[in-house]
Each structure stands twice: as structure tokens, then as C-alpha cells.
Amino acid sequence: MAALLISACTTTPSRPVANEEVHRKHLASLQTLQAFDLKGRIGVQTQKQGFSGGFTWNHQPATDQVALFSPLGSQVATIDKDPGGVTLVTSDQKTLRAQDAETLTEQNLGWRLPMQGLHDWALGRPTAAPHEAIWDEQGRLTRLKQDGWDIEYSQYQRVGQYDLPHKIYMKSLQLNLKLIVERWNIDDSNDTSALQSKP
């Protein structure tokens, strides 16, 4: 199966590519998705420590709320992001605040959660920053390199009219991050009803 390698810095391919229009249509459809809820599992590995458990995430255009859970289901932390900054509440109800989630999570959880671009990456699309990407013949991301991250999409699931990621593997110099989305609940700007993936 042929794959298409695209660089955001290149505006004109050197030669026509058969499925270029397919991935452009796929990306255009994802632009209608501005808010979502999801539930899944997370695995984190750094050079010094690891973490695995569950997570929930509510994303709105101006806010994010992420809850992290231990493998047994107890809540480890909640992360609230708004235009004024980021708040982290620990399991013992200690409240901490910083200007960005990356700094706050690294200082208190031992690893950086890349909230700056994660809402786009979770939907299977690059942010507006320069990037390199590989797409499959259905127009979906299979590999993405952006902002110091190497991201692999190994599996998708159908949610309404959209193909959304099911398994996402992210790697930076300091961190390996694995996200498995078990359930999507998305707000489609073209449809007022919520769309859900199968449990």
C-alpha cells in the first residue's frame, strides 16, 4: 500500500499524488470537530519512571479538563486548563497552578503532558505548526512528526461519519506516551446531536 509523505513546509508536491485530495477532504471534515469527550487508557514511560491507568478528557475550544486514574480506578490527578492558566489537583486535594500544563505536569507528575497540541493530535490531525506526515489511502494520518514528537496512529475507529484514532503512540526525547481511546463522544458543528463510538 502506497503512503503519501507530506511536509507542511512544501506547498506544491513535486509530482501529482493520487490520494492527495482524499487526505485533504479527510482533514477538512475534521475541522468541524471543535469539542469532544473521550475515555481511555494511558501509558507513560520516562527514563526514571512510568505510569499507566485510565483517563477522561473533556475538550472545549477554550478549556480542557483531564482526569487521570490508577489501574484500580482511584483518581490520581485532575488537570484544568483555561485561558488564565492550568490548575492541577492531586489525589490528596493539593491545588497547584502554572501557566502551562507541560510545566505543571512535569513538576508534579514527573512527565510532561503536551496539552498545547494534543487536542489536534488526538483527533488525528496536525496543528498549524510545521510538520511532516504520512497518510494512508483513506487520507488518515499514520505518522506525524511535529514539535519534537514522533506520533504513530496504528488503529482508527468509526464515530458517526468520522474516522478517529483508537491507538496513538507518541515519542519524544524524554517520554514515550501511549493513548488508547475506548470511547469518543464528539460535538459535530454540522449536527447538533452527539456522536459516540461503540463502547
Secondary structure, DSSP 8 states (H G I E B T S, - for coil): ---EEEETT-SS-SS--TTHHHHHHHHHHHTTEEEEEEEEEEEEE-SS-EEEEEEEEEE-SS-EEEEEE-TTS-EEEEEEEETTEEEEEETT--EEEES-HHHHHHHHHSS---HHHHHHHHTT---SS--EEEE-TTS-EEEEEETTEEEEEEEEEEETTEEEEEEEEEE-SS-EEEEEEEEEEEEETTEEEEEE---
